[in-house]
Amino acid sequence: MPKEYGRNLRIAEAIQRIAAPCVAALAREHRWGMVTITAVDVAADMTVARLFISVMGHPEPAQVLAGLRDALPGIRTAVARDLPLKKVPALQVAEDKSIAQGARIAELLRPDQTERE
């Protein structure tokens, strides 16, 4: 399967650039902690764009994702206003657990501090 370096990648980067300030403003407003868009994946037919969200500093990431799902129409409006496309992809959110998994792996690989003493 060939890698995509064309239009879909450029659109994904543009959606991330436009949606990130909207998500950051919502996180500040609702005091969700640090909420960032780590990646955007646009479908090959450009009907759907999935925003991968990293949530840190909030005990219930599912609540944050539910709040973002409610705010998606406003975020899509901002994307449509700033992105010159005939049809703007529908937006979806998904939790990106890669940062938490990386921290967990680093914790497991770190040597025990009591062994050195």
GITA-V291406 format. One record per residue. PHI is phi in degrees with one decimal (* if undefined). PSI is psi in degrees with one decimal (none if undefined). Layout:
BEGIN
[[PHI PSI] [PHI PSI]]
END
This chain:
BEGIN
[[* 124.2] [-72.8 149.3] [-74.9 150.8] [-97.2 114.7] [-119.0 7.2] [-96.1 -134.6] [-62.8 -42.0] [-60.8 -40.5] [-65.9 -42.5] [-64.1 -39.9] [-67.4 -40.5] [-61.1 -43.9] [-64.3 -39.3] [-67.2 -41.0] [-63.1 -42.4] [-63.0 -42.9] [-63.2 -37.4] [-80.3 -40.2] [-78.3 -26.0] [-57.8 -46.1] [-64.7 -32.8] [-64.8 -44.8] [-65.8 -41.3] [-63.6 -40.1] [-65.2 -41.1] [-63.7 -40.3] [-64.0 -41.2] [-65.9 -44.2] [-62.2 -41.6] [-97.1 -0.7] [56.3 53.9] [-87.7 -6.8] [94.3 -151.5] [-89.5 111.9] [-121.3 121.9] [-134.5 155.1] [-91.5 114.3] [-87.3 -29.5] [-161.3 159.1] [-130.5 131.7] [-117.3 117.9] [-101.5 132.0] [-62.9 156.5] [-59.8 -35.5] [-88.9 3.7] [58.4 33.3] [-93.5 -24.5] [-135.2 138.7] [-124.4 124.6] [-102.0 124.5] [-96.8 121.2] [-91.4 122.0] [-111.9 133.2] [-106.2 127.9] [-117.8 120.4] [-129.7 138.9] [89.0 13.5] [-130.4 131.5] [-68.1 -24.4] [-123.8 87.2] [-60.6 -27.7] [-63.6 -35.7] [-66.9 -38.6] [-64.8 -45.1] [-64.3 -37.0] [-64.4 -41.5] [-63.8 -38.5] [-68.1 -36.9] [-60.8 -38.4] [-66.5 -29.3] [-90.8 -2.6] [-58.8 -37.5] [-58.7 -39.9] [-67.7 -39.1] [-66.1 -40.7] [-64.3 -36.2] [-62.9 -42.1] [-63.6 -40.3] [-65.1 -43.5] [-64.1 -34.6] [-69.5 -37.2] [-99.5 -11.1] [-113.9 118.9] [-79.1 76.7] [-119.6 149.1] [-67.6 -42.9] [-131.8 120.1] [-83.0 135.2] [-63.2 148.7] [-68.5 142.1] [-101.7 141.4] [-131.6 154.7] [-118.7 146.1] [-143.1 145.0] [-75.5 132.5] [-98.8 108.5] [-94.5 6.7] [-65.7 -35.4] [-68.1 -44.8] [-65.5 -38.4] [-66.8 -39.6] [-63.1 -41.2] [-65.3 -38.7] [-65.5 -42.4] [-64.4 -42.1] [-62.4 -38.7] [-65.0 -41.0] [-68.6 -33.8] [-82.8 -17.2] [-69.1 132.0] [-65.3 147.1] [-65.9 132.3] [-70.4 -25.2] [-75.4 -20.6] [-68.4 -30.6] [-79.7 -23.3] [-88.8 none]]
END
